Structure formats: C-alpha cells, structure tokens
Amino acid sequence: MYFAFNDRYAAPSNFVSGYFSSLRSNAKDKVEDIKSMGIDLAAFRIDKFFNYGALCIMVIITILYACFW
C-alpha cells in the first residue's frame, strides 16, 4: 500500500512539530510555572530485564514479518 503523505510530508511535519515543542520548556527555569505538573522521573525508570525482553520481542516480530512477507 502506498501512502503519499508519508513520503512527502513526514520529515517536514516532524521537523516543525519538534521545533514548536522545543520552543517553550520550563524544565530549567528558576521559577516554576504555577500550572505545571510535577513529574517523578523514577516512575519512568526501567530495568535491564525489561530492555532485553522488549528487544527479544522485537526480534521475534521482525523474524515473523520477514517469514510471512
């Protein structure tokens, strides 16, 4: 299946969205924004077992995709 949007507009739209998302970030501001939400980065930590498991799943999916293509 051919998607014309992906070929023509994916890179420019990714660039523009990345640019606008990087325009304003108060992560390093000295004054915290009142409306900002505090995020605990410990909630996003993963261990090596999870990484290896995800890698194995991706390898299995890639092999199945290559076999049934």
C-alpha positions as a Markdown table, in Angstrom:
| # | Residue | x | y | z |
|---|---|---|---|---|
| 1 | Met | 0.0 | 0.0 | 0.0 |
| 2 | Tyr | 1.3 | 3.4 | -0.9 |
| 3 | Phe | 0.9 | 6.4 | 1.4 |
| 4 | Ala | 1.7 | 9.7 | -0.3 |
| 5 | Phe | 1.6 | 11.6 | 2.9 |
| 6 | Asn | 4.5 | 9.7 | 4.5 |
| 7 | Asp | 6.7 | 10.3 | 1.5 |
| 8 | Arg | 6.1 | 14.0 | 1.1 |
| 9 | Tyr | 5.2 | 15.4 | 4.4 |
| 10 | Ala | 6.6 | 13.2 | 7.2 |
| 11 | Ala | 10.0 | 14.8 | 7.5 |
| 12 | Pro | 8.8 | 18.4 | 7.3 |
| 13 | Ser | 5.9 | 17.8 | 9.7 |
| 14 | Asn | 8.2 | 16.1 | 12.2 |
| 15 | Phe | 10.7 | 18.9 | 12.0 |
| 16 | Val | 8.0 | 21.6 | 12.5 |
| 17 | Ser | 6.4 | 19.7 | 15.4 |
| 18 | Gly | 9.8 | 19.1 | 17.0 |
| 19 | Tyr | 10.7 | 22.8 | 16.6 |
| 20 | Phe | 7.5 | 24.1 | 18.2 |
| 21 | Ser | 7.6 | 21.6 | 21.0 |
| 22 | Ser | 11.2 | 22.8 | 21.9 |
| 23 | Leu | 10.2 | 26.5 | 21.8 |
| 24 | Arg | 8.9 | 26.6 | 25.4 |
| 25 | Ser | 10.1 | 24.3 | 28.1 |
| 26 | Asn | 10.3 | 25.4 | 31.7 |
| 27 | Ala | 12.4 | 22.5 | 32.8 |
| 28 | Lys | 15.4 | 24.6 | 33.5 |
| 29 | Asp | 13.7 | 27.7 | 34.7 |
| 30 | Lys | 14.5 | 29.1 | 38.1 |
| 31 | Val | 10.8 | 29.9 | 38.7 |
| 32 | Glu | 8.3 | 27.0 | 38.5 |
| 33 | Asp | 5.2 | 27.6 | 36.5 |
| 34 | Ile | 2.0 | 27.5 | 38.6 |
| 35 | Lys | 0.2 | 25.4 | 36.0 |
| 36 | Ser | 3.0 | 22.9 | 35.6 |
| 37 | Met | 2.6 | 19.3 | 36.8 |
| 38 | Gly | 5.4 | 17.8 | 38.8 |
| 39 | Ile | 6.6 | 14.5 | 37.4 |
| 40 | Asp | 8.7 | 12.0 | 39.3 |
| 41 | Leu | 11.3 | 10.6 | 36.9 |
| 42 | Ala | 11.6 | 7.4 | 39.0 |
| 43 | Ala | 8.2 | 6.3 | 37.5 |
| 44 | Phe | 9.9 | 6.1 | 34.1 |
| 45 | Arg | 12.9 | 4.0 | 35.0 |
| 46 | Ile | 13.1 | 0.5 | 33.6 |
| 47 | Asp | 15.5 | -2.3 | 34.4 |
| 48 | Lys | 17.7 | -4.3 | 32.1 |
| 49 | Phe | 15.4 | -7.3 | 32.2 |
| 50 | Phe | 12.6 | -5.2 | 30.6 |
| 51 | Asn | 15.0 | -3.9 | 27.9 |
| 52 | Tyr | 16.2 | -7.4 | 27.0 |
| 53 | Gly | 12.6 | -8.7 | 26.9 |
| 54 | Ala | 11.5 | -5.9 | 24.6 |
| 55 | Leu | 14.5 | -6.5 | 22.4 |
| 56 | Cys | 13.6 | -10.2 | 22.1 |
| 57 | Ile | 10.0 | -9.4 | 21.3 |
| 58 | Met | 11.1 | -7.0 | 18.5 |
| 59 | Val | 13.5 | -9.7 | 17.1 |
| 60 | Ile | 10.7 | -12.3 | 17.1 |
| 61 | Ile | 8.2 | -9.9 | 15.4 |
| 62 | Thr | 10.9 | -9.0 | 12.8 |
| 63 | Ile | 11.6 | -12.6 | 12.1 |
| 64 | Leu | 7.9 | -13.4 | 11.7 |
| 65 | Tyr | 7.4 | -10.4 | 9.5 |
| 66 | Ala | 10.3 | -11.5 | 7.3 |
| 67 | Cys | 9.0 | -15.0 | 7.1 |
| 68 | Phe | 5.4 | -14.2 | 6.2 |
| 69 | Trp | 6.1 | -11.3 | 3.9 |
